[in-house]
Amino acid sequence: MTFNSNADVSGSGAKRRGPGGGAIAGGVGGLGAIAVILLSIFTGGDFTSLLTGQGSGGSQAGSESEISQCDTGADANANDDCRLAAGSLAINQFWAQQVQGYRQPQLIIVDGSTSTACGTASNATGPFYCPPEETVYIDPTFFDVMRQQFGADVGNLGQLYVLAHEYGHHIQQITGIFDQYPSNGTGPTSNGVRTELQADCFAGAWISAMTKQTDASGVPFLQAPTESQVRDALEAAAAVGDDRIQAQSGVVNPDTWTHGSSEQRQRWFATGYQSGVGACDTFAAGGNL
């Protein structure tokens, strides 16, 4: 995935917040760190105290500033923070065309850790969307965690897949999907899994259409992804499948799934990529999820 170097990506409104405590580097390493990361990502709880000795009460929001040195597509190609901020421009433009009355979420690039209404945000908790704040939190160093702990390459398009997945949760929030399909426990056909797979599908739909999003002068933000870049995004989806993650501990238990298997996540991403937003109703899929 490459931004067009002359595209104007300024004015995203994305902010960087920090610094603070809670980064994984100072805490438990190896399998302990993996376990805490997975608890955080897949239960929605705040377990960073197991890594750093500090819970959400010990982390402060810190100062915020607009993402700087992020004016052109060339800047986005060179810098993770700018890439995410620029990606938010294209994703917001896409959803404004899909959802009547669309309102943009806030994007916070986390530096270290920060407190939120949904717990601590850091590379240990992973990227997440906080519905009460309508805010996406993402620490770019999480991509290093995915590479090191989960074996996912997470190139540029893989990073934008992760971002677009979280924006998919924003769509579920503002369109009432969260209210219509509340949590009903865990398992391979649970509402939680359907919610996550729909967000994967939404991400695929945006990636398929992302070259249609343009700056004020009509310059497309992004070039069409190559086949290898799409494979990278698919691998990022598979890397955080419940079955692959559970396999690291030696026991795969579908009854505890909250996000879906690697195969499901790849398949629903591909469904969105090939067929668009209209094909993303995972709640109508019945048992054939």
N, C-alpha and C positions, 0 to 999 in steps of 0.2 A: 504494500500500500504506500502510495506516495502522494503528498499534497502537491498541487501545482505551485511552483516556486513563486510565481507572481500573484497568487491569490491573496486577497486582503482578508486576513483572519483576525484582525484587531476587533476589540469591542465585545469579546465573548462574555464579559462579566464574571468569569471564573476567578476565584480567589485562592490564595495560599494562606493556610493557617498553621501557626506553630511559632516557635518550637515547643515541645513538651516531652513528657516521659512516655514510656510504653512501647518503645521499639523492641523488636525481637532480639536484637543483637546482644543486649545485656542480660538476657534471661536464660531460661532453660534451652539447651541445644538438642540436636538430634531428634530422636523419637518423641521426647517430651515436648519440644516445640511444635512438631507436627500435630500431636494430639491436641494441644491447646488451640492451634490454628483451626483445626477441624471442628472442635467444639464451638468455637466462635462463629465460623462461617455457616455451619449447618444447623445450629440451634438458635442463632440470633442473640445469644447471651454474651455478656462481657466477661471474658476469662483472662484478661490481660494481667490480672494480679498474680496469676500463676507464672507469668513470664518475668515480671518486673517487681513484684511486691507491692504494686499499686493497682487498685481498682479504679472504677470510673470516678470515684470521689477524689482520687489523688491526682487526676489529670485535669489541667486547666485548658480552657479554650485558646488562650494565647492571643496574639495579635493577628489581624488579617490585613492582607494587601492584595491589590489587583495583580494578576499574573503579568509580569513585565517581559519586555523583549520578545513579544509575540505579535508581530505585525504582519508577517508574510508566511506563505506556505513553506518557504525555505526555512524559516524559524521553526515551524512545526515539524519539519523533517529532521531537524537537528536536536530537538529538546523534548523530553518526555512531558514536562509540564505544559509546554506550548502545544504539543500534539494533542493532549487531552482537551485543552481549552479550545483549540481549533476544531477538534472533533465535535465538541458540544454545539458549535455554531451549525454545523451540517446536520446533526441529529435534531436539533430544535427546529430547523427549517423544514426537515422532512415531516416531523410530527405536526407542525403547524398546518401542513397541507392535508394531513390525515384526520385530525381531530378538531372539530369545530370548537372554538373558544379555548384552544390550547394555551396553557400557561407554562412558562419555562420553570424547571427546577433550578435551584442554586447548585453550582458545582464548587466543592471545596477540595483543593489539592492539599493533602495532609502532609505536614512536615514533622515527623516524629510521632506525635499522638495529639489528640484533642478530644475534649468531652463533647458529647452530643446528647440530644433527647433520647437517643437509642443506645446509649452506652459509649464506650471509648472507641474512637476511630484511629487505626494505626495499621501498619503492615501485618500485625498479628491477627487482627480481626478481618482483614481483607476489605475490598471495596464493598460498600453497601449503600442502599437507599433508605433514608429515614423518613417514613411517611408523615409524622407530625410536623416535621420541618420542611417537607418537600425538598429535600436536599440530598445530593449524591456526594458521598465521601470516598476519596480514593487516594491512597499513598502509592506513588509510582514504584517505590521499592518493593511493593508486593509482587511485582512481576519477576523480580529476582528470586523471591521466595518460591514462586511457581516453577521457575527454572530449576532451582536447587532441590526443592523438596518433592515436586510432582513430575519432574521430567518434561515439562512443556516448554517449547522454545519461546513462545509469546513474543513474536515479532511485532512490528508496528500495527498490522491489521489485527493481530490477536489482542493487542492492548485496546484498540477501538471496539472490538467485539465485547470485551469486558465492560467498557464504558456504556456501549449501546444496550447491553443487558440490563444495567442498572437504570438506564432511562426507560427501559421497558417496564420496570416496576413503577416508575412515575406515571406512565400511561395507565397502568392498572389502578393506581391511586385516584387519578383525576377523572377516570371514566366509571368509577364505581365497581370495578371488578373485585377489588379487595373486599368490599362490603357484601357483594353478591355471593362470593365464594370464600367465606372465612375459614380459618384453619380448622381441620377436622381430624387432626392427628397425623401420623406418619404412614408411610407405605407407598408402594409403587404407583397406586392410582389415587393418592390423597390429593386434596386441594393444594397443599403445599408444593407437591411435585408438579402438578398441572400449572401452577403459577410460575414456577421456575422455567418449565419447558416453554411456556408461552413467551416469557421474556427472551429466551434463546431464539424463538421464532421471530419475534419482533426485531431482534438484532440482525438476524439474517435478512429480513425484508429491507432494513435500512442499508445494509452493506450492498445489496443488489442494486439499490437505487441511488447510491451515494454520489455518483458522478453527475446527477441531475441537480445537486444542490450547488448554488453559485453565490459569489459575493455581489456587492452592489453594482459592479461593472459587468456582471454576467460571466465572470471567469469561474469555471467549476472549482470548487475547493479541492476535489480529489480526482486522481486518475483512476481508471478502472483497475481493480485488483487482478493480479496474475493468478493462475491456477495454484501455484505454490503458496501464495499468500492466503488464498482461501483455505487451503489445506492447513495452514498455520492456525487460522481462526478455528477451524474444526478441531484441531488438536488441543487448542486452549479449552474448548468446550468439553472435550472428552477427558481432559486431565482432572477436571473437578466433578466427574461423574461419581455418584455415591459408591458404585461397585468398585471402581478403581481405587478410590480412597480407602474403602474398607478392606480391600485386598492387602493393603500394606500392613494391616494388623492380623491378617490371616483368616478373618471371619467376614463373610459377606452375608448380610441379613437384610433382604429387601423390605421387611416389615418396618425397619427403622429409617428408610430412605426419606429424604426431604427435598432433594433436587433432581432425582432421576438418574438413570444409568448413563454411562458414557455413550452407549449406542442411542439412547433416547435423545440425549442432548445434541448429539451430532445430527440426528435425523430431523429434529424439529428446527434446528438452525437451517438445515438444507431445505426444509419445507418453506420457511420464510424467504430464503434466498431465491428459490425457484418460482414460488407462487404468490409471494407478497403477503401483506398484513391480513387480507381476507381469509387466508388459509390457516390462521394462527389460533383458532378456537380450540384449545386443548381441552376445554371443559365439555365440549360436545363429542369428544373422541370415545367416550364410553370406556370399556375395558381394553380397547385396542390402542392404548397410549404408547 
